[in-house]
């Protein structure tokens, strides 16, 4: 996963209205309900079906660290999908998305102006159209570079050009060397 995908995952986790199950047994039971069988859960988390049944019965109280991480990821990926979809739809149609980042921004500008890329820390609210494009790209399996391009285009319009009020000759804004990136919607 890339930085943008991770940021979207963090924002989705913040949207949970209820926390996922905390115990190993509770998480395994949730996955069994979602996936239908111990075999399917076993394939998802990389253990045998017998191990899954031991977790379910409580015969094993703790999983290895790598397996526990896989279980946690599998549960969080499936937890409260309606809440996620509703929040994404609201962001894509009305609310938009707020992007906070510290990254190197470069751009192409007219002669006589500086176009040197430099590190900036920005918090910018992007309109719903950009949020919609970002979520559509992610759902279509777009790479991190394509999603960076969507965010950079939004920064160009909203931050650098101030919605058409300045820097109209500016083109090709790039987002590189991301130190951190966080999304909120």
N, C-alpha and C positions, 0 to 999 in steps of 0.2 A: 504494500500500500504506500501511497505517496503522502506528502504533507497535507494536501487538500482533502483527500479521502479521510485521513485521520482526524482532521478538524471537523469534518461533517459528522463522523462517528461520535466525537466528544459532544458536539451540539445535540445530537440525537439522544445520547445518554442523559443529558440534562433535562430532556423533555419527559422523562419517565414520570408518571404520576404515582406509581408504586415501584418499590425496589424489587428486583428479581429475587428468587429464593436464595437464602444464604447457605444452607447446609448442602453437603454433597448429595445426600439422599433426595432432598427437595429439588435440586437442580437436575439430577438424573430422572426423577419422576416427571418433571416438566418436559425434558427432552423426549422421554418415552411418549408422552401425550402428543408432542409435536411431530415426531418422526414415525411413530407407530409401532416400532419393534426394537428389541434389544440389539438386533443385528445392525439395523440402520444407525442407531446411536453409536454402536461400537465402531462402525466405519467412519462416522463423523469425527470421533474423538481419538481414534487410533489405538483402541484396545480390543480385547476379545469380548464376545457377547456374554461369556461367563463372568468377566470382570464387571460388566454393566449390571448384571443381575446381582452380583455381590454388593455393589454400591447401592442398588435399589433396596435390597433387603436390609442393609445396614451392617452386613458382615464385614465390610471394609468401611472404615470411618473416614479415611484420608486417602486421597489419590496422590501419585507422584506430582511434583511441581509442574512438569511439562504437560501432563494429562489434565491437571486441575486448571491450567491456563486455557487449554483447548475447550474444556467443559464451560468455563466462564465465557469465552468468546462465542461458543455455540448458543448459550442461553441468551446472552445480550443481543446477539444478531436476530433472534426470533422474538424477543420480549416486546410486547405492546406495539405491534406493527400498525394498528389503527391510529395510535397517538402520533407515531412518526409520520404517517401519511398525511394526517390532518395538519400537523405543523408545517410540513413541506408544502402542502397545497396552499396554506395561508401565506407562507413566505413567497411562493411563486406567483400568487394572484394579487396580493395586497400589501403585505407588510415589508417584503424585501429581506435582505440579510445584511448584518453588520460584520465587516471583516476587520480584524485587528492583526497587524503584522509588523514585523521588522524584517525588511528585505532590501535588496539592491534593486532600484528602479532605474531602467535606462529607457531612452526614447530617441526618436528621430525628430529633430527640430530644424526650423529654418536657419540659414546662414546668419551668423552674428549672435546667436544665442548658445548657451551652453547645453550640450546634450550628453555630458559625462554622466554615467550612471553613478549613483551614490546611495549609501545606506540611509533609509528613512524608516521611522516608526510612525505608522499611520493607523488610524481607526476611522473607517469610512463606511457609511450606510449606503449599500447599493440598492437600487430600485428592484421591484418585484421581477421585472423582465430578466435581469441578470441572475436572480435567484432561480427562476424557472429554467433558464438555459443551463445553469450549473447543475441542478438536480437532474435534468433530462440527460445531460452528458454523462453524469455519474451512473445513472440507471442504464444507460446504453453501453456502459463499460469503457468509457473514455479514459485515457491515460492522464497522469498528473500534469503533463505539459499542456494538454488541451484545456484542462480546467484552470490552469494558471493563466492561459490566454484569455479566458472569459473574465476572470477577476481583473487582470491587467486592463482589459478593455473597459470594464466598469470604472476602475480607478482613473483611467484617462478621461472618461466623460465627466464623472462626478467630482474628482479631486483636482486633476490638472487643468481641465477646461472649464470647471465650475458650471457645468450644464450649458455650455455654449457662450459663456460670458468672457472667456479669456483663452489665450494660447490656442487659437483655432488652427494654426499651422502645425501643431504638434501631431505626430503620427507614430504608430508602431511602439507603443509603450510595452516594455518587457518587465517581467517580475522574475528576478534571479536571486541566488544565494539567500534563500529564505532562512532566517535565524529562527523565527517561530511564526505561526499563523493560527489564528483562532477565529471561529465563526460563531455567530449567535443569531438565532431566528426564532 
